[in-house]
Each structure stands twice: as structure tokens, then as C-alpha cells.
Amino acid sequence: MKLARVARPIVSQFLLPRFSYGKISSRALWTRAQTAGAGRFASTFPDKANQMERVCDILIKKGFIPEQHVANEVAWFYGNLGISDLYFKVESSETIAEHVLSLFSAKIAAEVKHENVLDINLEKATEHNAVLIHTNIPGIGSVSGRNNERLIDEKYLDVHASSPNPWRLESYRSDSVQAAGSPYSSHLRSYFLNRCNFPSKPTGGNFDIRALSDPNFSEAMTQVTEKIYSHVLKQVSEQTGPVIEVHDVQSSDEKRLVIGFKSGSATQFLSALTDLYKHYGLRASKKFVEPFSNGTTIISIYLGPSLRKDARPFAYCIGQVEREANLLFCLPNTHFQDLTKSGMLCVQEAIYAHTNWIFAQHFLNRLGKEYTTLQSILDPKNTAHTEVLSKIKKRLRSEVFTREYILDIIKMYPELIRLTYAAFAAEHQVGRSQDLSVTKALPEAEISEIIRKTTSNAREAMIFESILTFNKHVLKTNFYQPNKVAISYRMDPNFLPSVEYQQPLYGMFLVIGSEFRGFHLRFRDIARGGIRVVKSRNREAYSINLRNLFDENYGLANTQQRKNKDIPEGGSKGTILLNPDQQSDPKRAFVKYVDSILDLVIPSPNSTMVDKYGKTEILFFGPDEGTADYMDWASLHAKKRGASFWKAFTTGKSQSMGGIPHDIYGMTTRSVHQYVLGIFRKLNIDESTVTKMQMGGPDGDLGSNEILISKDSTIGIVDGSGVVYDPAGLNRAEIERLAHERKMINDFDITKLGPKGFRVLLDDASVTLPDGTVVDNGLQFRNEFHLNPLSSADLFVPCGGRPEAVDIANVQSLFNPDGTPRFKYIVEGANLFITQEARLKLESAGVILFKDASANKGGVTSSSLEVLAALSFNDGEFKEHMTVKDGVVPAFYADYVKSVQNFVESAATMEFECLWKEQKRTGLPNSILSDQLSLGIVKLNEELQHTSLWDNVPLRKVILAQAFPKLLIDKLGLETLLERVPESYTQAIFGSYLASRFVYKYGTEPSQFSFMEFIEQYNTRK
């Protein structure tokens, strides 16, 4: 011990002269301590001087710092680090002494290593507070290269953002510390984190900042901070996106960047903001992250001008930071961040590169001329040929351009990103200044030539040509709009190759957020379809989902287009693919997806958005996988955004908002089951004698209602939890109990299984079935059970499952060894469950099959009639007649629901009868006839809307009197309906009603006089 006490003064004697801070008097230190928190906090710790003395006493007793230097070290810690009084008030004298000692130890380490820069990295954390202090070089960051703010984001701010006690942060940069012989200055950056302790009962209104904030913050804040933060809190509550403001700092050349946002809506945001202001050479003296109990977080950063001689004007840099902070809120962490840090790309260019990386992933892997040639040579009726073509298509899509390869090539040529971005900005950024822009906008042909000369080969050039394709087909974007939560683009879809997408799209939206990517596709101006959240169980599943995302979306929308033959709207669909690490909060992604699309559909009054589309767009969203519970929010949010069509914006809303829930009233099932009953009726079969295999369990809409509406003997059910199977028939009372309670088959009472029955759940392993078969993996067994020989029955009704679960490659598994099919009848309730090629093979073997586009149309039909009611009633009438309050169902609502159910069943029956008749007449498969029927109706619908028939007003009114629901006409009158419902929508009603009734009556090949005969029945009623 004596040796140690002798050695310490010797070390400090040669250390301290090199890192000298000078003697600071008590009076000078006290003055400094009073002003350290100026601007944000008032001086609230009068015991500061006494505390300093206590800290000195503790350090002298410890003996690690020579006594003659203790006062100097404590004075430096209190006076030079810029720490607010709040820290000294909250921390104990013992803790502060430990921090002073830690910093002193760092000085000794620097001396021992003969370093000219003080390298301090102090981190100390408890359950309720944490301190990080490190040496900082202005414009560069930590001397050690460690990204402390990324650590703070991940460990403290992000993971606890939505908890009852989130972390609050204060960060300060000390005055410059000039080490002898050092070529540059260094500073100390300190971070102080504390768990919030909000008041249990707010004493003020919704925006009483003192009632919403941590008591320590509330007590310490100045009047200036209170005024700014109160305003931001209110603004955040009124919008989805962030509030970004810049304020002057009194008696300083600094600017105060203040950003408010909903807690948890942005991740790694603090570290991204730091990268942003460093890109422009700015310096931050103080940073604060303050959460509030109403779910709002406010970040405040004090920014000073760059010290670099070549720095751009401070006002320009602050303006760029203010604008680009919103982009970072949308995408705070991309693969191009390193190019921003190095100064090779600005934030706008980096985020533009990121969105084009995503665009290229989906649209660069096209099949090419060779595939087209091969497709023309092969026989589409030959299942062997179609199987080969299908495999080649999948391989080409996955192997030509991988995500990793595209990323590497884009990052290899930042100069081409700057060039293509300049062209994009010139088209879409209003008032873009060229004075400070390094890269000038060039014509497309000139850029294309530069790409050809710069890249090393044709494949690299193709990647950048895809970026030019992107630029050319963006009709409008919110990229430059304030307060956005994700980046959205309204695309012209004409770049899609017709050989792969034979039915041209009408409209396309691409949305990219920090948690997801998504599309919205529609085939007509007025179109309807659900929004689906796509989750991934692991990264392998994510890769598959990502690769198939656009094609699956296109297929679903195309199926919807064919399904919507009985209603005014065309087909649309939206998909939201969650990132691998964002599977737990799908609503956040949904909220950002909807709000970002509304940015383009309902621009703000002062918007400067460049609109190359130039037309008003009205979108209709519906529930789908993972979004059924969000329809109320979306409708109310559209109202908040000022949408005149907010009542009709979403369907599947709760009854309290006038919705007609598909699951409660079994709308989808009513259509599917009409095809089942139609088969039994035509073949004179007693339903109770039929065995059935069902995909989609009792927890879902279609699965539960299929169980409740049917009278068959169901031998197996596959759902999200596993497989339950009994060849003697599952206990009907038990599966009906699960259907009523909306529970999965993992709640099935296995005591009610027969001797050959079993249940296998996802996490099961090494399970022995009654026949002796060993199931090694429950997940794989569930995923492939529809292909298992045990899955054999009279009837197969897929009510759920992933698209293309049965394709040409595995359809043979649906046949017995003797070549006979394992199912006699298939009614495809789930969308795209079976590929077209597989359907045709099944039908060629004698299976009676009705595809999704025909069978599964009850939900969209119900939704269309729900929308029509919303468009027909004004707000007061809608509330009176269509909203269920406190369990009281209005008489009109109850009658309207019954009429919708009757319409759904009637439309399904009409199409079934038409298909059955046409199949007997032509001998063609139902899968082909269904498409012909749908295309015939859709084409005739569009033609009828633009013929003289519409201009014949008396005839028009006669037809619309038949097309509008009788209940609406009786309640409001036809003239009122024609005044309130948009004419484009009324025109669509006119066309869809005539087209569907005509084709259902006369079939797919009517005579040239059939339509004259058909329309005459309406002419006689004029």
C-alpha cells in the first residue's frame, strides 16, 4: 500500500502539465455552474458548491488522486464539461466522485501510452441511470471510433421507447481540451441517462407539459423550453409524422433543432441525426431526448457552425439538416449510411439510393427475351412443359441479380447515384437550388451514356439503367414533403413487361419505411381490395417472401379484379412486408403505409408536390391478413387528413363505425359455400355423407364460418398452430366450439379424437402417429400436410394458407399411386392457393374444381355495398342508420345486412350456374371458364360505361333503379343517390350491373343479337 501511495503522485506530476486546465477559483466555478444549463434548464441546485466539497473529501479519502490535484480535477469536472445542474442534483456525491476518478484514470492511461489525445471511454450503468463519457473530436466523433450514440439508441432509447418508464437523455460537449503537441483539439462528450418517473395522475390537460413530463425535467426547464415543447407536443398529437422546428438560441450563434414524434415510431434516430449534422460539418454542444407520458418524444440539439474553412454557409447547412431530418426519420438506418459518413453522398442521395436498391430487387430480375422465346416454343397445354417453364422462371428470378450483388454495385459507383439523383431532384424538388449542388441534372440519354462508359460490364449497367427507369416512371412522391413517416411513390406501371404481366395495371404505389416495404396495385381507377401484412418466421422465410412480394401482390390484385365482376370497383391489393427484425408491431408499419399513401392522394393545402399524374385519386382499402383490426383507425385517420371519402375509405370496420364485419356475418363463406352446395345439388349428394379436408382453422374468418355453416364430416384441419386429423371425422361439437370461440386447433380437446386421430403442433418433434409414422418436425409436417397421403377426402376447401401452396411441381402429390385424385371436389376459398397449371392438371383428371376468383367473392361484394351506403348517406344519416351503438342495431342496418347476405349468395349462385352450364356446353375446364367469364364481364363493363347507353338518361335511370339496393332507394330516393354518389362510381355501377347480368345469362359466347334482346327488357320500362 505504501508503494502505491508513493507512485501515484509521481505519475500525476508528469501527466498533469500535458493536460493542464488551470486553477479555477470557487467563485469562478460557481458562476460557471450556474450558467452551464442556460437555455434549457434553470439553475435548480443551490447546494452545488457544498456538493463539490463533499466530492473532494471522498476523493482525498480514496487516495488515488494526489491531494494537491483533487480540487483542480473536481473544478474541471464541474465547470468544463457543460453538465446541467440536473445531473448534480440527481447523482450522489459518491457517484460523482467515481466519475471524476474514472476520468483521471483515463488521463493516466493516455500518458502511459504516450498519446497526444486524451482518450476517455467511461460507461457506468445501473437499473435506473447510466453515464457515458468519451473523448470527442469535432466533426469526427469518438477518438476510439466507437459509436456511442448507436449503442445508446439500441440499448436504452429504442428498446424502452414505448415502456411506462422510458429513458431520458442529456448530453454535453465540454470546452476544448488542447493537449500539448496535439495537432487538433479534442472535447469530452458526456451522456447522462435516467429512467423517467412520470406523475401517476396528470394534474393538467392533455398538453400540460408539467403533468406529462418527468418531475426532474419539469422542475428544471426554462420558460423558453416550456413554450417550445408545449407547442411541439400539441402538433405531434395532430399528425402522424414528426414535427421539426429550428429556433434561435439567445445570445449565441447556435441554432436549436427540435424534433417531436410519437414514441417508438423511429429507431436509431439520435445516432442518424448525429451523422446528418456531422455530414455538414456542424457541431453540437448539447443534446436532449425527453419522453412524455402521452407517448411523445422530443429531441433537442444545439448546433453551431462548422469550423472548416471550406464549410458551406451555416444557414444553408441548418436548412439541409432540417429538411433531411425528416428523411432520416423515415429511414434512419440504411446500407448507404457509410457513404454519408464519408461525405460521398448526402442524406437525400443515400436514401434515394436505398429506395432504388429496393426497386431494383423487385424489377431488375425480369426474365428477358430468351424466356419469351422459350415460352413461345413450348406447349402451354402440356403440363410437363409448363412445369419446366415454371422452374426456369423461379430460378431466373432468384439467381440473376441478388440483393447483395445489386447493393455492392450501387455502392461501387456513388458518382452515378449523385448523377441519377440530380435528375430525379430536378423533376420533383420544387425550388431546388443549383448554386450549392455539386452535381448538375443531365438529360436521360446523356446519363445513360455515362453509365455505359463508367460501369465495367452490361450487368452493372443494367442496375443503373433500372434507376433511370425508376426516375422516368415516378409520377409523384412525398420525398420532399415535410412531416412524412415513410417514403411513397406513385408509379406509372407501364415499365412492367407485358410477357410477364399480361393484364396491365392502372396504378401502382411503392412505399418504403424503416420497418417495411410495400406495394399497392390496382387494375382500374375505382378499385377495391384488402391490405395484407406479410410476416416472416425467420430470415430464410423473409428472403422467399421478399422475392415473391410483387408477383404475389400482382396475382392477388388480378384475382381481385376477376372476383369483382359483380361490383362497380375493379381489383386492387396492398401488401406490407415486415422487415425481419420488425415482426412484433405490424400496426406501426400499417399506420406508416396508409399515411404515406394519403400523402400522395390528399396532399396538404400548402403542398409543393410535383404531380405528373394530374388527376384526383380515390382509394378503397379493406381488411386482409393481419390488418382486420386496423380498419377503424384508417377510416378515422383519412377523416383527420381531410378526405371527403373517409367513411368509404376502409371496409371491414367495426359496427360502431358503420362497418359490416365479414366474419360476424360470414360474408366470404356465404359465397364459397354456395359452390359447395351447388356441386351437391347438381350431383344429388347429401352433404352429411361427404368427407372434407380444410386448410385454415377455426380462429379465422373463412375457416370458422366454413365449420359453422357446413354439415359434412371434416376429417382434418390445418391452421397456424398445426394439424388435427381424424379419419372417422373430427368431433363436430368440438370444432364448432373452437369456431365460436375463434381458437386454433392447439386448443382442440384431444380426448375427443378417435383411435386413429392425432394432433401435431408446430413445435412438436419426434411424434409417432397412430399408424407408426414418426413426425420429425411439426412445422414441416404442417406446411406439407395438404400434400400428405393422409389428406384424402371427397371435398377439399382451402380457407387459408400461402399462395401457390399447390403448384405444377407438387400437384402430383394430390394423386394416389394408381393415378386417381385424392379429392373429388375442390372449392378454392383461399386466394391463389393453387396455381393455374396445377388446377388444369387436377381438372384434366376429373376433379370438379372452382377457383378462388369465382368462389371467394363474398367479402368484396359485401364491402362494395358497405361503401355504397357510406357514399349515399350524409354524416348524420350514416350515424343514425348505419352505426351500432352500445349494442343497439338500427333497423335499417339489420335489414341492409340481410339484403347484402342475399345479394352475395345470389351472385355466387348465378356464376355457379353459368359456369356449370358453360362447362357442359364447351367441355373446357372451370379454371379457364372462370377467367373467360371474369374477363368478359370486366371488358363489357368498361365498354358499357363509354357507350351511348350511359347518355340515354331515361334508360340509365331504369337500370340504376335496378342496380342500387332497394333499401337505399326506399330510404333516400334515386335522385338523392345520383346527387351524392360520385358520377364515376355511378357509371361503374351501371356498367358492372349490366355486364354481369348479361354474361351470366348468355354465357361466354353470346350471339350478336343477344345484347339487343337483353337490353330491350330495360327499354320497355322507360
Secondary structure by P-SEA (a helix, b strand, c coil): caaaaaaaaaaaaacccccccccccaaaaaaaaaacccccccccccaaaaaaaaaaaaaaaaccccccaaaaaaaaaaccccccccccccccaaaaaaaaaaaaaaaaaaaaaccccbbbbbbbbcccbbbbbbbbccccccccccaaaaaaaaccccccccccbbbbbbbbbccccccccccbbbbbbbbbbbbbbcccccccccccccccccaaaaacccaaaaaaaaaaaaaaaaccbbbbbbbbcccccbbbbbbbcccccccaaaaaaaaaaaaacccccbbbbbbccccbbbbbbbbbbbcccccccaaaaaaaaaaaaaaaaacccccaaaaaaaccccaaaaaaaaaaaaaaacccccccaaaaaaaaacccccaaaaaaaaaaaaaaacccccaaaaaaaaaacaaaaaaaaaaaaaacccccccccccbbbbcaaaaaaaaaaccccaaaaaaaaaaaaaaacccccccccccccbbbbbccccccccccccccccbbbbbbcccccbbbbbccccbbbbbbbbbbccaaaaaaaaaaaaaaaaaaaaaaaaaaccccccccbbbbbbcccccccaaaaaaaaaaaaaaaacccccccccccccbbbbbbbbbcccccccaaaaaaaaaaaccccccccccccccccccccccccaaaaaaaaaaaaaaaaaacccccccccccccccccaaaaaaaaaccccccccccccbbbbbcccccaaaaaaaaaaccccccccccccccccccccccccccccccccccccaaaaaacccccccccccbbbbccccccccccccccccccccccccccbbbbcccccccaaaaaaaaaaccccccccccccaaaaaaaaaaaaaacccaaaaaaccccccccccaaaaaaaaaaaaaaaaaaaaaaaaaaaaaaaccccaaaaaaaaaaaaaaaaaaaaccccccaaaaaaaaaaaaccaaaaaaccaaaaaacccaaaaaaaaaaaaaaaaaaacccccccaaaaaaaaaaaaac
